[in-house]
């Protein structure tokens, strides 16, 4: 019997005998005495586990040498042997692990397993159900899930089991935020107009910007409005809310009154595209919107001499730095459309399923659950998100936790992952952290748009294998970049004629099985809603 096969046998024996571990020659050494799952941490004898995780390319230390994991080892007397991979190598290595059957004891990290993998490998028994372990050995997580049935529903597979634990980030405005829209205030002052509040007023502003030397360089280089396509941050899709139905998410669903709509086949979408065609036909839209890469767009709107009047982006801090006196752009709130509609998109929240799972090879599932529950404790979670107290965090006077600025010459992203996996760590964080100016500005933008965001957004749901396999057949032709919907959108914005071609377009969508696709998403949404009521 090879080491790992014997480990699988040992796992079953250990569960039956109260976590008495066993080992083989060449395998890891385990304590010969029985380990009670309820034993106080730190354990009297060290146990060793193997975790697989997605690494961070900016990290300067292996996970095992990071201070947050050293602290956990000291608290628990559990030693973790880490295997990490990044980029394309991560997916390849993960696939090899499951194909070989040589499983680690646990999978760790934000989205280390995709929703589909959680359902597939949970159904096959390669990762184990966790709901009973949560109830008995994870008081912090259990209490959180009792308070948040929405998150509990998200991590519950279609068969009713919980196979993975979440990463929850409700501090970062990115959790629900999308694009923000900005207009050059100095240009508005020159043309004598106010910040637009409706789609008609936006049209008036763009017309006023066209053909004028508003940046004073003597050249006709002013672009009334620019954006990117297929970009939730720099894209114009947020304007769909002014026409009644939003393009939310990669598959462009709008949810209202528990009903899922496919926005690109709704009349509201036709009105939105017609509006963009009007702007384009009058020369008010950047002619490069369908071709410019992100770097080109960013360079254009960050130019020292402004050339763009209206644009979309994350925040002014990100686009033009944190010194507010240098900002010449002001935000535009959700525009009211011709029929009085006024919506702005939001993302489905900061919960990522598949962020921690226990393999069937793990001889200590109870202790593993207790280990991760320590991570979910409030202050520990903040450390795992941003780094240890002292070097990275401090106690603020207002009772919150402050974030130290990185040393001069060290990028903020690199500083964050010196002693923790940072964004890739497992944690639950809320509003305990004191925001930096850039984070506070984005929070202000989120709050500005909040009254106009929809109550319902299609969540990141797990679906059963039958649904997943069916969508894998149906969706690519419709939703891939430059697929049927994208190509029609581009043509209609550039040349118009959407009214004459609309019926044929809708008929083609139906031939491409859009109604079946919507029904799959609707049935899974119904299941999600029902699970929250249980």
Secondary structure, DSSP 8 states (H G I E B T S, - for coil): --HHHHHHHHHHHHHHTTS-----TTS----SS---TT--SS-SS-EEEEEEEE--TT-SS-GGGSHHHHHHHHHH-EEEEEEEE-HHHHHHHHHHHHHHT---SEEESTTSS-HHHHHHHHHTTSB---HHHHHHH-HHHHHHHHH-HHHHHHTB-TTS-B-SEEEEE-SSGGGT---EEEEEHHHHHHHT-----BHHHHHHHHHHHTT--TTSSSSS--EEE--BSS-TTTBGGGGGGGGT---BTTTTEEEETTEEEEGGGSHHHHHHHHHHHHHHHTT-B-TTTTT--HHHHHHHHT-SS--EEEEEES-HHHHH-S-GGG--EEEE---B-TTS---B---S-SEEEEEEEEBTT-TTHHHHHHHHHHHHSHHHHHHHHH--BTTTEEE-TTSSEEE----TT--HHHHHTSSS-GGGS--EE-S-B---HHHHHHHHHHHHHHTTB-S---------HHHHHHHHHHSHHHHSTTSHHHHHHHHHHHH--HHHHHHHHHHHHHHTTHHHHHHHHHHHHHHHHHHHH-
